[in-house]
Amino acid sequence: MTTIHVDGRGVWIDGRPRTLLCASLFYFRLPREQWRERLEQVRASGYTCVDVYLPWNFHELAPGRWSFEGRRDVAAFLDLAHEAGLYVIARPGPYICSEWDGGALPAWLGLDPELSVRQNEPRYLEQVTAWFDQVLPLLAERQYGAGGSVIMVQLENELDFFDCADREGYMTSLRDTALRHGISVPLIACSGQGDLAGATGDVVGVVPACNFYPDDDSPDIEAEVRRYAALVAERGVPLLVTETNRRHRTLRRLLASGAKLIAPYLQSSGWNFGYTPSSGNWGRPGNFMSHGYDFGGYVTSTGVARPEYAEAQVLARVVETWGTELALATPSLHEKPSCDFPTASVPAALDLPGGGRLVAVPHLGTGPGTAVVQGVPVAVAPGSCPLMAVDVPLAGATLELASADLVARTDRVLVFSSDVPVTVVLDGARTEIPVSGRRTLARLTLVALPSAEAARLRSVDPDGTVHLTDAPERPGEAGPTAVHEVRRRSETAPERPAGPHELPPTLESLGVYRGRGAYRTTTDLTDVDALLLTGAADIVDLSVAGRTLPTIAGFGATRRIDVQDVTGDVAIEAVVEIWGHANFDDARLPALRLGALRGLGTLWKVRDTTDVSALWTVHGHWAGDPAPLRGLGGWSSTRVGVPVTYRRSVHSPTPAALHIPGVVEPLRVSVDDGEPETVHAENPWVLLSAGTHQVSVTLPHHPSGPGPRAELLALDAVRDWSCAVQDDELLTAFAGGSGRTEQVRLPLALKPGEEAWLDVDLPASPDGYLVRLDATQVRVTGWAGGECVGRVWAGERPDFSGGDPDALWVPPNWPGLTLLAQGIEGRGTPEIRTLWLGGPTD
């Protein structure tokens, strides 16, 4: 009978304990025709498992409209993983993070004001149930023991980062739904910042797992990981590391600290096709995630193996060689080796159940190093972390010390991997083996292979002769090819009218969950010097009276716009594009909140501006009664850092905005004794309704700071908008069509706000293309093979993270390339000078 279970000793598959090396591999970030190849590539690295997110909004394209075909055929992907000999950890969310649009939560959830995402709340759970009803049967049919290789199912994702009001109730609901659909393999939930109860709700039947993202050079990795190994052991489960860094030196340190599952996140990289990258908080604080999704794992987003791939193969051989002994090993309390190089702050070692131990010796420096282990000085290569055998019983002998990784073992032969000489002590006899050398000691043949050869080890003969696989071919380095001619279409993409609206609606309310929309109106700007834009996201190209303004990408932060040079009735147009919904909940900017919607927000005319920095009463810090009057932030006190409250009355006959420039640390603002809201330096604005209000501002006393000011802006909303939309499906259909074109030789200059649709003739290539632009002040969206292959922003732009933001990937055999180029206002003329077609490594 095939079984999978976990207990305090480890992970058991068919009654055998296993140490699992697991690589992320995401079908939704790969061309379907590459699924098999990329899965086999993971298996060839020696890893035995893949973890797979299943993004809800990749399969539910609109409310109730499901797709599991083509690149969305996750069942076929899971079947291929099984055929490749890989176990699967399936992660269906409902929230996945993953720097993916909305963290996979459908954008339309935010349209229901009564719905609260990631809460034990009936409206949200009804939507989650519909998703689970679609996806969990696919997983149940492919569980280990039922014809597939799914060995664990993860519920939710790093819930301890999120303010879930009822974690136990929420996780119980997810667990019960999984059980109702026949999920019988272990259910797990990962913590993002070490709060095991926060991640699992302490729900019975949900196994806690840990995500660790340390500094790879930190000496304290072992101390942290060993603490969590002890905590989960108290719960009777093993340490499952469901996400971590990709460097194998770090993975070895986790292994030596007691981890039984080690799953470096995004070890095999991918690509965000379509309008699927998220807006994130890895910038200042906002950022856009790039279409290239690559954190430096052992395989690039285009499928090319990096040097770390060979490191994976060596570690996998170590895991295989030690087998059950390693799978049942427990963290050791033996004395730490002395080292002449930076190393771990606590011991990193494992006691083996059959006797002896493995000692990890991480070299965190850059120069040659020597460690003293068991009183014996041994060489340690910089940047390495050998797993040294100490006092391990062999048949008729004791391996008192081996200073390198053991990658193969027979009755008469021990094969080590090391890039420095290997020291071996066997029954008191000591020898040193040079790199690529061999020695005989106590009737054992000892072989030392450099790590590059150990990665290719195929077999070992009884006499110690080793056989290697062929060295991998290096990809060609012909360099990119320049493209100087394109065909410009005479037509631009059509718009779908979306009706008149008094105020700008969100794009989602117009049925656009990915794509863009246009907002147009005419308004009187007589005696108006400034406009105020609130809540706009993601990318806003605004023109006033025919003049295109610099692109706004402020993640919903309020922006003041100077219009002193225009007056009278003027046309205003805004084209707003969704880059991607927030994948993480961050309160500092409106569009970084999980579930936040996209669109123009509200555009206001500023009718009047009044300085209200003075005449605030002071409360707290022993201020007397009647309360003294001071300027905002002007109270003098020795109670530095202790909050103090300032209050005053403000009046505006119209809606107003209270602006508090000079905010350094977050402060709390309450209006008319209502619920306080936090105001951040990134968006120091509070909107007020018309009338008289009592405003309270509470902030830490900070006499060394510049001190805040306050101004009140009287506002009048710009009204009577007409809207038109272009969702991602409309744009993709237009890109895939044909029409009249004219040949254009680059460079191509564009006016700010001008758009050009360009068709590019691509020569046939079995490797595909990375397309790069020599351009300034343009945004370019590309399509090939019926899909959007990415967006590139050349010139002044917001922060980008997550991979290469400057390339479009056209996978092999994806026909055609169509570009939408948009000129944007800024320093320099919008222009595309050259397109460069490179291979997968360019």
ABEGO torsion letter per residue (X at the ends): XBBBBBBAAEBBBGGBBBBBBBBBBBAAABBAAAAAAAAAAAAAAGBABBBBBBBAAAABABBGBBBABEAABAAAAAAAAAAAGBBBBBBAOABAEGGBBGGGBBAAAAABAABBBGBBBAAAAAAAAAAAAAAAAAAAAABBGAGBABABBBBEBGAAABBBABAAAAAAAAAAAAAAAGBABBBBBBBAAGBAAAAAGGBBGBBBBBBBBBBAABAAAAAAAAAAAAAAAAAGBBBBBABBBABAAAAAAAAAAGBABBBBBGABBBBBBEBABBBBAABOABBBBBABBBAGBABBAAGBBBAAAAAAAAAAAAAAAAEAAAAABBBBABBBBBBABBBBABBBBBBBAAEEBBBBBBBABABBBBBBBGGBBBBBBBGBBBBBBBGBBBBGBBBABBABBBABBBAABBBBBBABBBBBBBGGBBBBBBBGBBBBBGGBBBBBBBAAAAAABABBBAAGBBBBBBBBBBBBBAEBBBBABBBBBABBBBBBBAEBBABBBBAAAAGBABEBBBBBBBBBABGBABBBBBGBOABBBBBBGGBBBBBBBAGGBBBBBBAAABBEBBBBBBBBBBAEBBABBBAABAAABBGBBBEAEBBBBBABBBBAABGBBBBEGGBBOBBBBBBBGABBBABBGBBBBBBBBBBBABBBBBBBBGBABBBBBBBGGBBBBBBBAABBBBBBBBEBBBBBBBBBBBAABAEBBBBBBBBBBBBGBBBBBBBAAAAAAAAABBBBBBBBBOBBBBBBGBBBBBBBBBBBBAAEBBBBBBBBGBBBBBBBGGBBAEBBBBEBBBBBBGEBAABBBBBBGBBEBBBBBBBBBEBEBBBBABBBBBBAAX
